[in-house]
Amino acid sequence: VHVRPGYQEQFEANPERYKGRNITYFDRIEQAFTYSEELENSLIFIHTGTYKPDYLIIDSSVALIGAAAGNITENVILEKDNESTITFVDGSRDAYLGYVSLKFSPDVTSSVPHHKHYCLEISDNCSPTIDHCVIRSTSIVGAAVCVTGQGAEPVIRNCDISDCENVGLYVTDSAQGIYEENEISRNALAGVWVKNHANPIMRRNHIHHGRDVGVFTFDNGMGYFEANDIHNNRIAGFEVKAGANPTVVRCEIHHGQTGGIYVHESGRGQFIENRIHSNNFAGVWITSQSNPTIRRNEIYNGHQGGVYIFGEGRGLIEHNNIYGNALAGIQIRTASDPIVRYNKIHHGQHGGIYVHEKGQGLIEENEVYANTLAGVWITTGSTPVLRRNRIHSGKQVGVYFYDNGHGRLEENDIFNHLYSGVQIRTGSNPVIRRNKIWGGQNGGVLVYNGGLGMLEQNEIFDNAMAGVWIKTDSNPTLRRNKIYDGRDGGVCIFNGGKGVLEENDIFRNAQAGVLISTQSHPVLRRNRIFDGLAAGVEITNNATATLEFNQIFNNRFGGLCLASGVQPILKGNKIYDNHNAVEKAVNSGQCLYKISSYTSFPMHDFYRCRTCNTTDRNAICVNCIKTCHSGHDVEFIRHDRFFCDCGAGTLSNQCQLQGEPTQDTDTLYDSAAPMESHTLMVN
């Protein structure tokens, strides 16, 4: 059957010309459809022209195919300005519509309202195939394509649903169907809506440059979305809301003008093996009781963060590769409580994981590395649990607790950071247990500016500076830790630091096992401090301490070394088998620089020489005073930590007790100051 205006008259007027042919022509599509209802498996060819049917409701398995020279679809147009352009209803299970343009162009000046707002409508219990159609709607309400109702299961493929003034494709009310390789673009509202238990399968569609969201699933909408290219939409590429639960697999969601994926108001969903990148906001947002699964995705190069969980969001975030984002790889805030595990979070331009404003979360077995700021920040009342993560090779701190950040660090491997492995400050009070904190280019743990914390059963070793620093009114508890093989001291407490150190093993450190300085007053109880390359415990600069039942043994310079004026409280300590190398060097007439070089600070009497015009920053050992500065105007300064500047060759007269002079800077009386995080300056 053919729809070709004027050809039926030609057929009847020239019977000889068409002799032997049984071709039926109609001027109008409605006529052809009515005629075809008497036929089985009828086929209607619609020839070149613009058709404006009064109604077109398909309730049989008819096939309607455009037929024209050149671009078929552009030359065969079905258009209406009220009601739906074409509707498929019960009975059209095997119907076919292909190679036509469908237009719905309501007259906005008309006072007669239209009750149906669709260009193509597919309702209950039908499964037509819509193929290679161009679909356009200028209606500001409704949708260009509406698939609705139980048993609505069309196949829509290779269609162009674009430049519509409403939603592109709307699937609702338990409808299903297969939607493949369609172009859905530049629509005023969402490219795709899925609502009310609808469950479509959408594969290899191109959904882009919409003036709203790309795909919007809401009110318990579902769907399986695979290998779609979703990009450059004004709002999120994919939005999930109000109980919706789609499955999104191997899609590319990118270059959105806001975020990539937005899950909110109890949304769910499974997002698996997608590439989510280059969006202006976070790659994934999760908020307001939503609980999606985000698994094995690549989330990268976002203009803000990777995954942002806020406003009591939850979610399972696992096996993702999150990298190169401008803000934190994962941000958790405002009572959100996700599970974050088995992810790689790396090479961010900001931090790795940022937990703030009472954020929570179980964060385990992730690899967090090579981020520009802290690997993990925890602040403002947050209480996450971090367990069995590898946090390493960062350009600042490994884990940074500040401004009342709390939480638990258990069994993590924290290593090779430019700053400290862990920093705790300003009222933060975490529990840090059974971690390995090692190989830092600075210190192991820094507690400062009123920081607290419970550090138990950790291994802290091979750090370039002190294993643990405690300073500026901080008061942590260190219990049963092993602090060893540091390239500086074991524990350094200074500038009013406090703390309780109990039952720790502190050994084989290059500087003092415990250095206490500048108005600090810690409590050391039942620790073993041994095998150090310098002193066991040194107390200096008006500090004091309570030492009870400690064992201090086999340290090179001595066991307990006290500077002038220091009077600690001592009870039941065992100090034995120390090598006392400082006293031995003095007694043998050596310059103390011989045993210290400029890397250690043995404690003994030191002097200055007025004749040689030394300053308060220079120190001269007692044997150099007797030999090299004999007869000079000299002054005893105090008993304290120093290395001998005479032996170091930094004074005008060459040391007579030393070999070749070694040029060096002035003596430093404390371990080098730790580098504090600059995160707050750039956050």
C-alpha positions, 0 to 999 in steps of 0.5 A, a space after each residue: 500500500 502506498 501513500 502518494 497524493 494524486 497517484 490513485 487518480 493517475 492509476 485509475 485514469 491510465 489503466 493501460 499504463 499500470 496494466 498487470 500491477 496491483 498497487 493501491 495508492 492513497 492520498 492520506 495516511 489514515 486512508 491507507 491505514 484503514 485499508 490495511 487493517 483488513 490485510 495481514 502483515 500490511 506494508 505502507 510506503 509513505 512517499 515524499 510530502 508533509 502529512 498532517 493526519 487528523 489522527 494516527 492511532 496504530 493498533 495493528 502490526 502494520 509497517 510504515 516506511 518512508 519512501 523518497 529520493 535522496 534523504 528519505 527521512 527529511 522528505 517524508 514528514 508527519 506533523 500535527 499541532 494538537 494531540 499526539 502526532 502518532 500513537 501506538 496502542 494495544 495490538 501493535 506488538 509487531 508494528 514498524 515505523 521507519 525513515 520518516 520525520 515526526 513533528 509536533 508543532 502546537 500553535 502557541 497562539 491557539 486558545 484550544 488546549 491540546 491534551 496530549 503533548 507528544 510527537 510519538 506516543 507508545 502505550 500499554 501492551 505494544 512493542 513497535 520498532 521505531 527506526 531511523 526517524 527524526 523526531 521534533 517537538 516545539 511543545 513546551 510541555 510533555 515530551 517528544 517521545 512518551 513510552 508509558 504503561 505495563 507492556 510498553 516495550 518498543 525498540 527505538 533505534 537510530 533515531 534523532 530526538 533533538 532540538 525539542 522544547 521539552 523532554 526528549 524521551 520519557 519512559 514511565 509507568 512500568 514501561 520498558 523497551 530497547 533504545 539503541 544508537 539514538 541521537 538525543 541532543 539540544 533538548 530544553 529539558 532532560 534528554 531522557 526521563 525514566 520514572 515510576 518503575 519504568 525499566 528501559 534498556 538504553 545502549 550506545 546512545 549519544 545524549 549531549 548538549 541538553 539545556 537541562 540534565 542528560 538522563 533523569 531517573 526519578 520516582 522509582 525509575 530504573 533502567 539499564 544504560 550501557 555504552 552511552 556517550 553523555 556529555 556537555 549537558 547544562 546540568 548533571 550528565 546523569 541524575 538519580 532521585 527519589 528511589 530511582 535505581 538505574 544500572 549504568 555500565 560502561 558509559 562515558 559521562 563527561 564535559 558537563 557544565 555542572 557535575 557528572 552523576 548526581 544522586 539525591 533524595 534517597 536515590 540509588 543505582 549501580 554505576 559500573 565501569 564508566 568513564 566520568 571526566 572533565 565535568 565542571 563540578 564533581 564527577 559524582 555527587 551523593 546526598 540526602 540519604 542516597 545510597 548508590 554503588 559506584 564501582 570500577 569507574 574512572 573518575 578523572 580530570 574534574 574541574 572540582 572534585 572526584 566524588 562528593 558525598 554530603 548532606 547525609 549521603 551514603 554509598 558504596 564507592 569501590 574499585 574506582 580509579 580517581 585521579 587528576 581532579 582539581 579538588 579532593 578525590 573524595 569529599 565526605 561532609 555533613 553527617 555522610 557515611 559512605 563505604 570507600 574501599 579498594 579505590 586508587 585516589 592519586 595525582 590530584 591537584 588538591 588532597 586525596 580524601 577530605 572528611 569535614 563537618 561531621 563527616 563519617 565513613 568506613 575508608 578501607 584498603 584504598 591506595 591514596 598517593 601522589 596528591 598535591 595536598 594531604 592524602 587524607 584530611 579530617 576536620 570539624 567534628 568528623 569521625 571516619 574509620 580508616 583501615 588498611 589503606 596505603 597512603 603514600 608519596 604525597 607532596 604534603 602530609 599523609 593524614 592531617 587531623 585539625 580543628 577537632 577532627 577525630 576518627 580512627 586510623 587502624 592498620 594503615 601503611 603511611 609512608 614517603 610523604 614530603 611532610 609528616 606522615 600524620 599531623 594532629 592539631 587544634 583539638 583533634 583527638 583521633 585513635 591511631 592504632 597498629 599503623 606503619 608510619 615510615 619513610 617520611 621525608 620529614 617526621 613520622 607524627 606531628 602533634 601541635 597547637 593543642 592536638 591530642 590523640 591516642 597512638 597505640 601499637 604503631 610502628 614508626 620508623 625510618 623517618 628523616 626527622 623525629 618519629 614523633 613530635 609533640 609541641 605547643 600545648 599538645 597532649 597526646 597519649 603514646 602507648 606500646 608503640 615501636 619508634 625506631 631507626 629514625 634518621 633523627 630522634 625518636 620522640 621530640 617534645 618542645 615548646 610547651 608540649 606535654 603527653 603521656 608516653 607509656 610502654 613504648 619501645 624507642 630504639 636505634 634512632 640517630 639522635 636522642 631517643 626522647 628529647 624534651 625541650 622549652 617548657 615542656 612537661 611530659 610523663 614517661 612511664 615504663 618505656 624502653 629506650 635503647 640502642 640509640 646512636 646518641 643519648 637515651 633521654 635529653 632534657 633541656 631549655 627549662 623543660 621538665 618531665 616525670 620519668 617513672 619505671 623506664 629502662 634506658 640502656 645501651 645508648 651511645 652518648 649516655 642514658 639520661 642527660 640533663 641540661 643546666 637547671 633541669 630538675 625532672 621527677 624521677 622514680 624507679 627508672 633503670 639506667 644501665 649499660 650505656 656507652 657514655 661516649 661523651 664522658 669518655 671523649 672528654 676524659 681522653 682529651 678529645 674534641 667532642 666534634 670527633 664523636 658528633 660531627 655536625 649531625 649530633 648534639 652531645 650534652 656537656 659543658 660548653 663555653 664561648 671565647 671572647 678573644 675569638 669573638 664567638 657569638 651566642 650561637 657558637 659553642 666550644 667544648 671543654 677540651 678545646 677551651 683547654 687546648 685551642 683557646 688556652 690563655 684566651 678570655 673564655 666564659 662557661 655558658 651552661 651544660 647543654 646539647 651542642 656540637 663544638 664549633 671549634 672542631 667544626 672549623 667555623 672559628 678563625 683559629 684552627 682546632 688543634 684537636 681535630 683533623 681537616 676542618 669541616 665548614 658548617 653553620 652555627 650550632 643548633 641546640 634542638 632537632 630541626 623544626 618540623 614542617 607544618 602543613 600549609 593545607 589551610 593556606 590554600 584550602 
